Amino acid sequence: MNGKIAIVTGASRGIGAATARILAERGAKVVVNYARSAAAAEDVVELIRKKGGEAIAIQADARNREEMSNLVDQTVKTYGRIDILVHNAGMNFVQKSFEDMTWDEFIQKTNDELQAAFVSTKVVLPYMKKQSYGKLIYVSSGLSNHPGPHFIAHGTSKGALNSFVKYIAQELGSQGITANVVSPGMVETDATASIPKEFKQQQASFLPLGRIAQPDDIAKAIAFYASDDSSYITGSYLPVSGGGEMN
């Protein structure tokens, strides 16, 4: 990925931070996007630079067209092009049963999820089309295919994202742009820190690989799609779940 330019949304922590770091280690120049955690994003940039990589941090809400357009403008001004977009921006959601959930609570996550994917893709597309090259990678969830209690809003939104990506792949493939989904199972991140250790151990015992994922496990799969090793793959859905989700 030497010389490639990558934007990673939601890159101040967890999977996004690991992805930014690994893409930089493999030669890409990385834009570390964040919505609120400026200090955390700068920490990611500093770590990349200490290891000899290139990165900058830029604030933008992935749902906001104006902010994301500004991010893209800054990226092109700094690095001259955009080759890779990793859509990883996390959206809050209500965890309730269907019976207890209102329509507004339910649809909020799908609206935020798709708006962020739509806007992020829209703003990078003109540059990818111009160069007839682009790598679009979207982070989904195994809950899109395998329901879990109280995750109906989240799982439904990710299912919609999976469908969105297939349409993007079909429409843009002839222009040298690929679009693929990486779908993690449970990952050890800040987002899962509140889950009891005993429950995680139980879940790990059900997996063929016998452990919960680390952020680097997901980031390496993303890096594959960001590289030219995946040049003949588009519209695919890749579970990265230790065997927990087998197609």
C-alpha positions as protocol buffer text, in pm:
chain_id: "A"
residue {
  index: 1
  type: MET
  ca { x: 0 y: 0 z: 0 }
}
residue {
  index: 2
  type: ASN
  ca { x: 299 y: 231 z: -41 }
}
residue {
  index: 3
  type: GLY
  ca { x: 181 y: 576 z: -143 }
}
residue {
  index: 4
  type: LYS
  ca { x: -190 y: 497 z: -107 }
}
residue {
  index: 5
  type: ILE
  ca { x: -409 y: 746 z: 79 }
}
residue {
  index: 6
  type: ALA
  ca { x: -664 y: 610 z: 326 }
}
residue {
  index: 7
  type: ILE
  ca { x: -946 y: 773 z: 521 }
}
residue {
  index: 8
  type: VAL
  ca { x: -1060 y: 574 z: 825 }
}
residue {
  index: 9
  type: THR
  ca { x: -1376 y: 703 z: 992 }
}
residue {
  index: 10
  type: GLY
  ca { x: -1419 y: 641 z: 1363 }
}
residue {
  index: 11
  type: ALA
  ca { x: -1046 y: 589 z: 1396 }
}
residue {
  index: 12
  type: SER
  ca { x: -975 y: 729 z: 1742 }
}
residue {
  index: 13
  type: ARG
  ca { x: -1015 y: 392 z: 1918 }
}
residue {
  index: 14
  type: GLY
  ca { x: -1090 y: 22 z: 1883 }
}
residue {
  index: 15
  type: ILE
  ca { x: -1113 y: -130 z: 1536 }
}
residue {
  index: 16
  type: GLY
  ca { x: -1069 y: 207 z: 1364 }
}
residue {
  index: 17
  type: ALA
  ca { x: -749 y: 290 z: 1551 }
}
residue {
  index: 18
  type: ALA
  ca { x: -606 y: -55 z: 1484 }
}
residue {
  index: 19
  type: THR
  ca { x: -695 y: -20 z: 1115 }
}
residue {
  index: 20
  type: ALA
  ca { x: -530 y: 321 z: 1087 }
}
residue {
  index: 21
  type: ARG
  ca { x: -216 y: 186 z: 1249 }
}
residue {
  index: 22
  type: ILE
  ca { x: -193 y: -128 z: 1033 }
}
residue {
  index: 23
  type: LEU
  ca { x: -263 y: 56 z: 707 }
}
residue {
  index: 24
  type: ALA
  ca { x: 14 y: 301 z: 799 }
}
residue {
  index: 25
  type: GLU
  ca { x: 252 y: 17 z: 884 }
}
residue {
  index: 26
  type: ARG
  ca { x: 188 y: -122 z: 536 }
}
residue {
  index: 27
  type: GLY
  ca { x: 274 y: 203 z: 365 }
}
residue {
  index: 28
  type: ALA
  ca { x: -49 y: 402 z: 340 }
}
residue {
  index: 29
  type: LYS
  ca { x: -81 y: 764 z: 447 }
}
residue {
  index: 30
  type: VAL
  ca { x: -378 y: 773 z: 682 }
}
residue {
  index: 31
  type: VAL
  ca { x: -642 y: 1027 z: 776 }
}
residue {
  index: 32
  type: VAL
  ca { x: -757 y: 945 z: 1129 }
}
residue {
  index: 33
  type: ASN
  ca { x: -1115 y: 1069 z: 1145 }
}
residue {
  index: 34
  type: TYR
  ca { x: -1289 y: 1130 z: 1475 }
}
residue {
  index: 35
  type: ALA
  ca { x: -1618 y: 1286 z: 1585 }
}
residue {
  index: 36
  type: ARG
  ca { x: -1539 y: 1392 z: 1944 }
}
residue {
  index: 37
  type: SER
  ca { x: -1220 y: 1230 z: 2078 }
}
residue {
  index: 38
  type: ALA
  ca { x: -953 y: 1471 z: 1953 }
}
residue {
  index: 39
  type: ALA
  ca { x: -694 y: 1363 z: 2210 }
}
residue {
  index: 40
  type: ALA
  ca { x: -744 y: 995 z: 2134 }
}
residue {
  index: 41
  type: ALA
  ca { x: -716 y: 1060 z: 1759 }
}
residue {
  index: 42
  type: GLU
  ca { x: -393 y: 1255 z: 1808 }
}
residue {
  index: 43
  type: ASP
  ca { x: -259 y: 964 z: 2013 }
}
residue {
  index: 44
  type: VAL
  ca { x: -322 y: 734 z: 1715 }
}
residue {
  index: 45
  type: VAL
  ca { x: -145 y: 979 z: 1484 }
}
residue {
  index: 46
  type: GLU
  ca { x: 150 y: 1007 z: 1721 }
}
residue {
  index: 47
  type: LEU
  ca { x: 184 y: 628 z: 1743 }
}
residue {
  index: 48
  type: ILE
  ca { x: 183 y: 601 z: 1364 }
}
residue {
  index: 49
  type: ARG
  ca { x: 446 y: 872 z: 1329 }
}
residue {
  index: 50
  type: LYS
  ca { x: 669 y: 715 z: 1594 }
}
residue {
  index: 51
  type: LYS
  ca { x: 678 y: 401 z: 1380 }
}
residue {
  index: 52
  type: GLY
  ca { x: 776 y: 597 z: 1072 }
}
residue {
  index: 53
  type: GLY
  ca { x: 432 y: 633 z: 915 }
}
residue {
  index: 54
  type: GLU
  ca { x: 236 y: 934 z: 795 }
}
residue {
  index: 55
  type: ALA
  ca { x: -100 y: 1039 z: 940 }
}
residue {
  index: 56
  type: ILE
  ca { x: -316 y: 1337 z: 1027 }
}
residue {
  index: 57
  type: ALA
  ca { x: -629 y: 1364 z: 1243 }
}
residue {
  index: 58
  type: ILE
  ca { x: -938 y: 1542 z: 1110 }
}
residue {
  index: 59
  type: GLN
  ca { x: -1266 y: 1594 z: 1296 }
}
residue {
  index: 60
  type: ALA
  ca { x: -1593 y: 1524 z: 1113 }
}
residue {
  index: 61
  type: ASP
  ca { x: -1928 y: 1366 z: 1189 }
}
residue {
  index: 62
  type: ALA
  ca { x: -1958 y: 1094 z: 922 }
}
residue {
  index: 63
  type: ARG
  ca { x: -2328 y: 1177 z: 885 }
}
residue {
  index: 64
  type: ASN
  ca { x: -2263 y: 1544 z: 808 }
}
residue {
  index: 65
  type: ARG
  ca { x: -2209 y: 1623 z: 439 }
}
residue {
  index: 66
  type: GLU
  ca { x: -2043 y: 1961 z: 502 }
}
residue {
  index: 67
  type: GLU
  ca { x: -1800 y: 1824 z: 762 }
}
residue {
  index: 68
  type: MET
  ca { x: -1712 y: 1521 z: 552 }
}
residue {
  index: 69
  type: SER
  ca { x: -1661 y: 1736 z: 242 }
}
residue {
  index: 70
  type: ASN
  ca { x: -1421 y: 1948 z: 445 }
}
residue {
  index: 71
  type: LEU
  ca { x: -1238 y: 1633 z: 557 }
}
residue {
  index: 72
  type: VAL
  ca { x: -1201 y: 1523 z: 196 }
}
residue {
  index: 73
  type: ASP
  ca { x: -1081 y: 1869 z: 90 }
}
residue {
  index: 74
  type: GLN
  ca { x: -817 y: 1866 z: 364 }
}
residue {
  index: 75
  type: THR
  ca { x: -712 y: 1514 z: 266 }
}
residue {
  index: 76
  type: VAL
  ca { x: -665 y: 1605 z: -100 }
}
residue {
  index: 77
  type: LYS
  ca { x: -487 y: 1930 z: -8 }
}
residue {
  index: 78
  type: THR
  ca { x: -245 y: 1737 z: 213 }
}
residue {
  index: 79
  type: TYR
  ca { x: -194 y: 1416 z: 16 }
}
residue {
  index: 80
  type: GLY
  ca { x: -325 y: 1485 z: -334 }
}
residue {
  index: 81
  type: ARG
  ca { x: -568 y: 1194 z: -372 }
}
residue {
  index: 82
  type: ILE
  ca { x: -793 y: 940 z: -197 }
}
residue {
  index: 83
  type: ASP
  ca { x: -755 y: 568 z: -261 }
}
residue {
  index: 84
  type: ILE
  ca { x: -920 y: 398 z: 35 }
}
residue {
  index: 85
  type: LEU
  ca { x: -1223 y: 466 z: 253 }
}
residue {
  index: 86
  type: VAL
  ca { x: -1285 y: 256 z: 562 }
}
residue {
  index: 87
  type: HIS
  ca { x: -1636 y: 326 z: 690 }
}
residue {
  index: 88
  type: ASN
  ca { x: -1610 y: 240 z: 1058 }
}
residue {
  index: 89
  type: ALA
  ca { x: -1788 y: 529 z: 1229 }
}
residue {
  index: 90
  type: GLY
  ca { x: -1987 y: 393 z: 1524 }
}
residue {
  index: 91
  type: MET
  ca { x: -2342 y: 507 z: 1592 }
}
residue {
  index: 92
  type: ASN
  ca { x: -2517 y: 486 z: 1928 }
}
residue {
  index: 93
  type: PHE
  ca { x: -2829 y: 272 z: 1948 }
}
residue {
  index: 94
  type: VAL
  ca { x: -3099 y: 170 z: 2193 }
}
residue {
  index: 95
  type: GLN
  ca { x: -3076 y: -181 z: 2337 }
}
residue {
  index: 96
  type: LYS
  ca { x: -3430 y: -302 z: 2406 }
}
residue {
  index: 97
  type: SER
  ca { x: -3662 y: -582 z: 2311 }
}
residue {
  index: 98
  type: PHE
  ca { x: -3886 y: -522 z: 2010 }
}
residue {
  index: 99
  type: GLU
  ca { x: -4190 y: -510 z: 2240 }
}
residue {
  index: 100
  type: ASP
  ca { x: -4040 y: -231 z: 2451 }
}
residue {
  index: 101
  type: MET
  ca { x: -3898 y: -28 z: 2162 }
}
residue {
  index: 102
  type: THR
  ca { x: -4063 y: 267 z: 1988 }
}
residue {
  index: 103
  type: TRP
  ca { x: -4038 y: 329 z: 1614 }
}
residue {
  index: 104
  type: ASP
  ca { x: -3817 y: 635 z: 1668 }
}
residue {
  index: 105
  type: GLU
  ca { x: -3578 y: 435 z: 1886 }
}
residue {
  index: 106
  type: PHE
  ca { x: -3567 y: 156 z: 1630 }
}
residue {
  index: 107
  type: ILE
  ca { x: -3517 y: 360 z: 1314 }
}
residue {
  index: 108
  type: GLN
  ca { x: -3263 y: 603 z: 1460 }
}
residue {
  index: 109
  type: LYS
  ca { x: -2977 y: 354 z: 1426 }
}
residue {
  index: 110
  type: THR
  ca { x: -3061 y: 258 z: 1068 }
}
residue {
  index: 111
  type: ASN
  ca { x: -3097 y: 622 z: 972 }
}
residue {
  index: 112
  type: ASP
  ca { x: -2762 y: 715 z: 1130 }
}
residue {
  index: 113
  type: GLU
  ca { x: -2584 y: 407 z: 994 }
}
residue {
  index: 114
  type: LEU
  ca { x: -2697 y: 454 z: 635 }
}
residue {
  index: 115
  type: GLN
  ca { x: -2657 y: 830 z: 641 }
}
residue {
  index: 116
  type: ALA
  ca { x: -2294 y: 793 z: 748 }
}
residue {
  index: 117
  type: ALA
  ca { x: -2225 y: 529 z: 482 }
}
residue {
  index: 118
  type: PHE
  ca { x: -2409 y: 732 z: 216 }
}
residue {
  index: 119
  type: VAL
  ca { x: -2236 y: 1061 z: 295 }
}
residue {
  index: 120
  type: SER
  ca { x: -1888 y: 911 z: 336 }
}
residue {
  index: 121
  type: THR
  ca { x: -1916 y: 730 z: 3 }
}
residue {
  index: 122
  type: LYS
  ca { x: -2058 y: 1033 z: -177 }
}
residue {
  index: 123
  type: VAL
  ca { x: -1775 y: 1266 z: -79 }
}
residue {
  index: 124
  type: VAL
  ca { x: -1488 y: 1035 z: -182 }
}
residue {
  index: 125
  type: LEU
  ca { x: -1650 y: 906 z: -501 }
}
residue {
  index: 126
  type: PRO
  ca { x: -1557 y: 1195 z: -737 }
}
residue {
  index: 127
  type: TYR
  ca { x: -1187 y: 1146 z: -660 }
}
residue {
  index: 128
  type: MET
  ca { x: -1200 y: 768 z: -698 }
}
residue {
  index: 129
  type: LYS
  ca { x: -1388 y: 797 z: -1027 }
}
residue {
  index: 130
  type: LYS
  ca { x: -1137 y: 1048 z: -1161 }
}
residue {
  index: 131
  type: GLN
  ca { x: -849 y: 808 z: -1103 }
}
residue {
  index: 132
  type: SER
  ca { x: -1052 y: 494 z: -1194 }
}
residue {
  index: 133
  type: TYR
  ca { x: -944 y: 338 z: -867 }
}
residue {
  index: 134
  type: GLY
  ca { x: -1088 y: 308 z: -519 }
}
residue {
  index: 135
  type: LYS
  ca { x: -1126 y: 71 z: -225 }
}
residue {
  index: 136
  type: LEU
  ca { x: -1442 y: 105 z: -18 }
}
residue {
  index: 137
  type: ILE
  ca { x: -1457 y: -107 z: 298 }
}
residue {
  index: 138
  type: TYR
  ca { x: -1754 y: -103 z: 536 }
}
residue {
  index: 139
  type: VAL
  ca { x: -1753 y: -244 z: 889 }
}
residue {
  index: 140
  type: SER
  ca { x: -2071 y: -436 z: 969 }
}
residue {
  index: 141
  type: SER
  ca { x: -2157 y: -688 z: 1242 }
}
residue {
  index: 142
  type: GLY
  ca { x: -2236 y: -1056 z: 1269 }
}
residue {
  index: 143
  type: LEU
  ca { x: -2557 y: -946 z: 1442 }
}
residue {
  index: 144
  type: SER
  ca { x: -2684 y: -851 z: 1097 }
}
residue {
  index: 145
  type: ASN
  ca { x: -2728 y: -1223 z: 1025 }
}
residue {
  index: 146
  type: HIS
  ca { x: -2743 y: -1382 z: 1369 }
}
residue {
  index: 147
  type: PRO
  ca { x: -2988 y: -1206 z: 1604 }
}
residue {
  index: 148
  type: GLY
  ca { x: -2897 y: -1138 z: 1967 }
}
residue {
  index: 149
  type: PRO
  ca { x: -3128 y: -1026 z: 2249 }
}
residue {
  index: 150
  type: HIS
  ca { x: -3191 y: -649 z: 2253 }
}
residue {
  index: 151
  type: PHE
  ca { x: -2981 y: -587 z: 1939 }
}
residue {
  index: 152
  type: ILE
  ca { x: -3267 y: -554 z: 1690 }
}
residue {
  index: 153
  type: ALA
  ca { x: -3192 y: -188 z: 1610 }
}
residue {
  index: 154
  type: HIS
  ca { x: -2821 y: -252 z: 1562 }
}
residue {
  index: 155
  type: GLY
  ca { x: -2857 y: -578 z: 1370 }
}
residue {
  index: 156
  type: THR
  ca { x: -3122 y: -439 z: 1137 }
}
residue {
  index: 157
  type: SER
  ca { x: -2911 y: -131 z: 1060 }
}
residue {
  index: 158
  type: LYS
  ca { x: -2610 y: -346 z: 973 }
}
residue {
  index: 159
  type: GLY
  ca { x: -2825 y: -571 z: 756 }
}
residue {
  index: 160
  type: ALA
  ca { x: -2929 y: -260 z: 563 }
}
residue {
  index: 161
  type: LEU
  ca { x: -2562 y: -160 z: 535 }
}
residue {
  index: 162
  type: ASN
  ca { x: -2476 y: -501 z: 388 }
}
residue {
  index: 163
  type: SER
  ca { x: -2739 y: -452 z: 119 }
}
residue {
  index: 164
  type: PHE
  ca { x: -2623 y: -96 z: 49 }
}
residue {
  index: 165
  type: VAL
  ca { x: -2270 y: -218 z: -17 }
}
residue {
  index: 166
  type: LYS
  ca { x: -2385 y: -473 z: -276 }
}
residue {
  index: 167
  type: TYR
  ca { x: -2554 y: -196 z: -472 }
}
residue {
  index: 168
  type: ILE
  ca { x: -2244 y: 25 z: -449 }
}
residue {
  index: 169
  type: ALA
  ca { x: -2027 y: -265 z: -569 }
}
residue {
  index: 170
  type: GLN
  ca { x: -2257 y: -335 z: -863 }
}
residue {
  index: 171
  type: GLU
  ca { x: -2276 y: 28 z: -972 }
}
residue {
  index: 172
  type: LEU
  ca { x: -1910 y: 125 z: -935 }
}
residue {
  index: 173
  type: GLY
  ca { x: -1725 y: -191 z: -1034 }
}
residue {
  index: 174
  type: SER
  ca { x: -1685 y: -86 z: -1397 }
}
residue {
  index: 175
  type: GLN
  ca { x: -1509 y: 229 z: -1278 }
}
residue {
  index: 176
  type: GLY
  ca { x: -1231 y: 46 z: -1095 }
}
residue {
  index: 177
  type: ILE
  ca { x: -1388 y: 85 z: -753 }
}
residue {
  index: 178
  type: THR
  ca { x: -1451 y: -211 z: -523 }
}
residue {
  index: 179
  type: ALA
  ca { x: -1683 y: -222 z: -221 }
}
residue {
  index: 180
  type: ASN
  ca { x: -1675 y: -493 z: 44 }
}
residue {
  index: 181
  type: VAL
  ca { x: -1802 y: -565 z: 395 }
}
residue {
  index: 182
  type: VAL
  ca { x: -1595 y: -683 z: 691 }
}
residue {
  index: 183
  type: SER
  ca { x: -1821 y: -821 z: 962 }
}
residue {
  index: 184
  type: PRO
  ca { x: -1671 y: -873 z: 1308 }
}
residue {
  index: 185
  type: GLY
  ca { x: -1804 y: -1098 z: 1578 }
}
residue {
  index: 186
  type: MET
  ca { x: -1741 y: -994 z: 1939 }
}
residue {
  index: 187
  type: VAL
  ca { x: -1425 y: -784 z: 1973 }
}
residue {
  index: 188
  type: GLU
  ca { x: -1232 y: -671 z: 2282 }
}
residue {
  index: 189
  type: THR
  ca { x: -1281 y: -294 z: 2258 }
}
residue {
  index: 190
  type: ASP
  ca { x: -1411 y: -6 z: 2471 }
}
residue {
  index: 191
  type: ALA
  ca { x: -1757 y: -83 z: 2334 }
}
residue {
  index: 192
  type: THR
  ca { x: -1754 y: -431 z: 2491 }
}
residue {
  index: 193
  type: ALA
  ca { x: -1565 y: -338 z: 2810 }
}
residue {
  index: 194
  type: SER
  ca { x: -1884 y: -350 z: 3017 }
}
residue {
  index: 195
  type: ILE
  ca { x: -1964 y: -708 z: 2915 }
}
residue {
  index: 196
  type: PRO
  ca { x: -1877 y: -947 z: 3202 }
}
residue {
  index: 197
  type: LYS
  ca { x: -1557 y: -1145 z: 3158 }
}
residue {
  index: 198
  type: GLU
  ca { x: -1744 y: -1469 z: 3231 }
}
residue {
  index: 199
  type: PHE
  ca { x: -1984 y: -1406 z: 2943 }
}
residue {
  index: 200
  type: LYS
  ca { x: -1695 y: -1338 z: 2705 }
}
residue {
  index: 201
  type: GLN
  ca { x: -1525 y: -1659 z: 2814 }
}
residue {
  index: 202
  type: GLN
  ca { x: -1846 y: -1849 z: 2753 }
}
residue {
  index: 203
  type: GLN
  ca { x: -1882 y: -1698 z: 2406 }
}
residue {
  index: 204
  type: ALA
  ca { x: -1519 y: -1778 z: 2327 }
}
residue {
  index: 205
  type: SER
  ca { x: -1574 y: -2142 z: 2422 }
}
residue {
  index: 206
  type: PHE
  ca { x: -1835 y: -2171 z: 2144 }
}
residue {
  index: 207
  type: LEU
  ca { x: -1594 y: -2049 z: 1875 }
}
residue {
  index: 208
  type: PRO
  ca { x: -1378 y: -2288 z: 1670 }
}
residue {
  index: 209
  type: LEU
  ca { x: -1077 y: -2061 z: 1730 }
}
residue {
  index: 210
  type: GLY
  ca { x: -1155 y: -2043 z: 2101 }
}
residue {
  index: 211
  type: ARG
  ca { x: -1106 y: -1672 z: 2168 }
}
residue {
  index: 212
  type: ILE
  ca { x: -1271 y: -1331 z: 2134 }
}
residue {
  index: 213
  type: ALA
  ca { x: -1126 y: -1110 z: 1859 }
}
residue {
  index: 214
  type: GLN
  ca { x: -876 y: -832 z: 1918 }
}
residue {
  index: 215
  type: PRO
  ca { x: -903 y: -512 z: 1711 }
}
residue {
  index: 216
  type: ASP
  ca { x: -597 y: -614 z: 1507 }
}
residue {
  index: 217
  type: ASP
  ca { x: -779 y: -927 z: 1390 }
}
residue {
  index: 218
  type: ILE
  ca { x: -1043 y: -713 z: 1224 }
}
residue {
  index: 219
  type: ALA
  ca { x: -796 y: -451 z: 1103 }
}
residue {
  index: 220
  type: LYS
  ca { x: -591 y: -711 z: 915 }
}
residue {
  index: 221
  type: ALA
  ca { x: -900 y: -827 z: 727 }
}
residue {
  index: 222
  type: ILE
  ca { x: -976 y: -465 z: 641 }
}
residue {
  index: 223
  type: ALA
  ca { x: -616 y: -422 z: 523 }
}
residue {
  index: 224
  type: PHE
  ca { x: -662 y: -713 z: 282 }
}
residue {
  index: 225
  type: TYR
  ca { x: -957 y: -538 z: 118 }
}
residue {
  index: 226
  type: ALA
  ca { x: -762 y: -211 z: 114 }
}
residue {
  index: 227
  type: SER
  ca { x: -475 y: -375 z: -71 }
}
residue {
  index: 228
  type: ASP
  ca { x: -450 y: -481 z: -435 }
}
residue {
  index: 229
  type: ASP
  ca { x: -450 y: -844 z: -322 }
}
residue {
  index: 230
  type: SER
  ca { x: -831 y: -809 z: -329 }
}
residue {
  index: 231
  type: SER
  ca { x: -850 y: -643 z: -672 }
}
residue {
  index: 232
  type: TYR
  ca { x: -1088 y: -908 z: -811 }
}
residue {
  index: 233
  type: ILE
  ca { x: -1322 y: -911 z: -510 }
}
residue {
  index: 234
  type: THR
  ca { x: -1621 y: -681 z: -476 }
}
residue {
  index: 235
  type: GLY
  ca { x: -1965 y: -699 z: -316 }
}
residue {
  index: 236
  type: SER
  ca { x: -1843 y: -960 z: -68 }
}
residue {
  index: 237
  type: TYR
  ca { x: -1931 y: -1012 z: 298 }
}
residue {
  index: 238
  type: LEU
  ca { x: -1644 y: -1138 z: 514 }
}
residue {
  index: 239
  type: PRO
  ca { x: -1719 y: -1266 z: 864 }
}
residue {
  index: 240
  type: VAL
  ca { x: -1421 y: -1215 z: 1095 }
}
residue {
  index: 241
  type: SER
  ca { x: -1556 y: -1407 z: 1390 }
}
residue {
  index: 242
  type: GLY
  ca { x: -1323 y: -1690 z: 1477 }
}
residue {
  index: 243
  type: GLY
  ca { x: -1557 y: -1929 z: 1300 }
}
residue {
  index: 244
  type: GLY
  ca { x: -1865 y: -1808 z: 1485 }
}
residue {
  index: 245
  type: GLU
  ca { x: -2036 y: -1710 z: 1161 }
}
residue {
  index: 246
  type: MET
  ca { x: -1984 y: -1959 z: 883 }
}
residue {
  index: 247
  type: ASN
  ca { x: -2141 y: -1900 z: 540 }
}
